[in-house]
C-alpha cells in the first residue's frame, strides 16, 4: 500500500531540526568559502611579476636593493601548512614576490612610501606595511626584505559574511523542507533519504571543518602565521582530497530534492 499525504500540515519532527542544523552549519561554512572566492575572483592568481616587483620596490625602499626577485613559497595561491596531508586547512596564502635591499629605518621607509602615493601605511618596530594600486607591500626592517603581494579585495569581508549567512539560511531551509516532506512517504524512500543525507555529510564535512580555522582566524585578524598578508577564507577547501569530495556533494543534495519532491507512487521508492 502506498502512503500518501493526508493534506494536513504536520509539525516539524526532531529529525527535521537535526537535519536543518547540520545543513545550516555546512551551508554556512560553504557560503563563507563561496563568498570569499567570489571576492577574490577578480584578483590575479599569480604574484606580481619580476618587472612589476622591481618597479614597485623603487617606490618603497629608499635605499639601494638587489634587482633580483625571489618568490616566497609559491608565485600563486597555496596552503603553506597542508603539505598535502589532512592536517591542512589553515588558509590559502597569496603568493608574494621578494626583493632584498638596504631598507633603512621605519621612518625613512614611511616617508618614501607616502611620497610615492602609498596609503594605509603602518610602521612598527619590525616591519612597515602599506597599500597602493591593489598591492600590499611589507618591508622587514631586520633583513631589508620587501614582500610584494596582492592586497585583500575591498569587499572581501562583506562578501564572505554575506555568503556565510546566505549559506546557513539556505541549508536550514533545505533541511527543514526536505525532512518534513519525506515524512509523507514510505519507509523505503525514507531510508534512501537518510543515506543521501549521510553521503552529503561525508562529502562536505572535511572541507568545511578545514575552513573553520581559516574563517575564524581571518575574522579575528589572526592570520600572520606566514608573515603579514591576506588570508583567503576558502582555505579549508585545499586540504588534500577535500576539494574533490566537496565538488561531488551536489550529487546527493540534488538527489535529496528529487527524493523529497518526486510524486508519490514511484516503484523506485515506495513499498508495496
N, C-alpha and C positions, 0 to 999 in steps of 0.2 A: 504494500500500500504506500502511495506517495504522500508525503507530508506536505501540506500546503499552508500558506499563511492564513490565519483567521481574519486578517484585516485589522485587528486591534493592535494598538501600539503597546509594546512590552517595555518595561523599564530596563535600563542598561544593566546587564549582569556583571558579576565580578570579572569574568574573563574579558569583557569589553574594556573595562578600566585598566586591566593589566596590559592588554594588547596596546591600548591607546597610550599608556605611559611609556612603554618600551619604544613604540613608534615615534612618540614625541621626542624622546632623548636622541634616538638615532637620526630622526629628521632634523633636529636642531643642530647636531654636530655636522651632519652632511650639508645643511644650509650654510653653516659657518664657512665650510670649505668652498662651497659654490660661490658665495658672496665675495670671498677673498679672491678666488680665481677670476671672477668677472672684473674685479677692480684692477687686478694685475695684468689683464689680458692685453692692454694697450702698451705695456712696458716691454721693451725688447728683452728677449730671453738671455742673450749674451751680455757680458760685461762690456763697458766701453773699450773700443779697440785701442791699439797702441798709439796711433797718431792722436786720437782724442785725449788719451791719458796724458801724453806729453804736453799737449796744448793747454789742458786744464791745469796741469801741475805748475805752469808758469804763473797762473793767477792765484795759486795757493801758497807755494813755497817761496819765501822772499830771498832765499839763498840759492846757490848752485845745486844741481841734482844730476844724477846719472840718467841719461836718456835711454834707459833700458826698462822695459815693462815686464813685470812678473805677475802671474795670476795666482791669487791666494785660493787654495783649494781647487776650484774649477772655474772656468770662464762663464759658466752658466748656473742656473739654479741647481742646488744639490742639498742633500741632507747629510751634514757632516758627522752625525753621531750614529747613523744607521749601520754603516759598514756591511750593508746587505744582509742584516740579520733582523730578527724580530724585536730587538730592543731599541729600534729607531723610533721615529715619531716626535723628535724634539724640535722639529721645524725645518723648513726649507730656507736656505740662505741665498741671498742674491750674490752672484759672482762678483768679484772685485779685482780691479787692476791695481798693481802696486808699483810705486816709484819711490826710490830712496835718495835722499839728499841731505843738505845741511838745513835742518828745519829752523834753527834759531829759537828764540823764546816765544812763549804763547802770545804775548802782546804784539810782537812783530808780525807773527802769522795772522793774528786777528786784524791788524791794521791793513796788511797786504790784501787779505780776502775782502774786507769791506771796500777797499779802493777798487776792487775788480767786480763788484756787484754781488758778492755772496751775502746771503741773509740767514736768519736763524742761527747765527754763529754762537757757539758755546765753547768758551776757553776754560779748561780746567788745569789741574796740576799735571795730568798725564797725557792729555790729548786736546786737540782743537777740532771741532766739527762745524760744518756749515753746508748749506744747500744753495744750488743755483741751476736753473735750466733743467730741473728734474734729476740732477746729480746730487749725491751725498759724498762729501769729502771728509775724511778722517785722518788727521795727522798725529802720529805717535811721537810725542816730544822726546822720549828717551832714545829712539832709534832714527828719527827723522824720516820715517816711512809714511808715505801718503797712500791711503787706500781710497780708490775712487769706485763708486758703485751707483746703481740706480736708487734714488730715494723712494720711500713709500708713497704710492699714489695718494693724492689729497682725499679722495673719497673712500679709502680702503677701510677704515674703521667703521664708517657709516654703513657701507655695503655689507661688511662682514656681520655686523649686528642685525641688520635687517634680514639678511639671509638666514641667520640662526633663528630669529623669531618666526619668519615665514615657514621655515622647515619644520619647526616644532609644532606650529598650528596645523600645518598640512598633515604631518604624521599623526597627530592626535585625532584629527577628523577622519583620516583614513582608517585608523584602528577602531574608533568607535562605530563608524558606519558599517564596516565590513563585519566586525564581530557581532553587531546587532542583527544584521541581515542573515548571517549564516545560521542563526538560531531557528530560522523558518524551515530549514531543510533537514534531511535525514542524517543519520549517523555517519554514513559513508562520506557524504560531502563535507561534513564537519571534520572528519579525520583528515581529508585532503587539505582543508583549510588550515588545520593545526600544523601539518607537515610543511606547508608553504610558509607559514609564519616562522617556523624553526629555520627553514632554509634561508629566508631573508635575514634573520637574526645572525646566523652563522656567517653569511657573506659580508654583512656590513660592519659587524662588531669590531674586527681587528683594525680596520681603517679608522673607525670612529673613536675607539679607545686611544689610538695613537694620536688623534687630533686633539685630545683633551689637554695634554701639556702644551701643545702648540698654541691653542686658542687662549687658555688661561694665562700662559706666560706672556703672550703678546699683549693681552688686555691689561695685565698688571705691569707692563713695561719692564719685564724681567727677561730680556731676550739677548743680552750681551755676552753669552757664554762663548761665542766665537768672535768676539770683538764687536764694536759698535756697528750697527747696521740693521736694516729692516728684516723682520722675521715674517715669513709668509704663512698665513693661517692654515693653508691646506697641507701642511707638512705631514700630518698623520697618514695621508694617503700615499706617501712614498715608502712606507715600510715594505720590506721585501715581501712580495706575494699579496699584500693587502689591496693594492690598486686593482689588479685583475679580478679579485673576488668582488670588490665594490662595483666594478663595471658590469658584473653578471647579476647584481642584485635586482635590476629592473625586471628580470625574467620572473622570479617568484612574486614580485609585487604586482605585476600585470596579471599574473595567474590568480592572485588573491582577488583582484577585482572581477575577473571572469567567473570565478567560482561563486562569489558573493552575489553577482547580478545576473548570472545565467538563469534563464527562465526555468521554473520547476518542470520536472518531467523528463529531464535528460537521463538516459540509462547509464551515462558515464559516471554519474554521481549518486543517484538515488538507489535505495534498497527496494527490493520487491515487496 
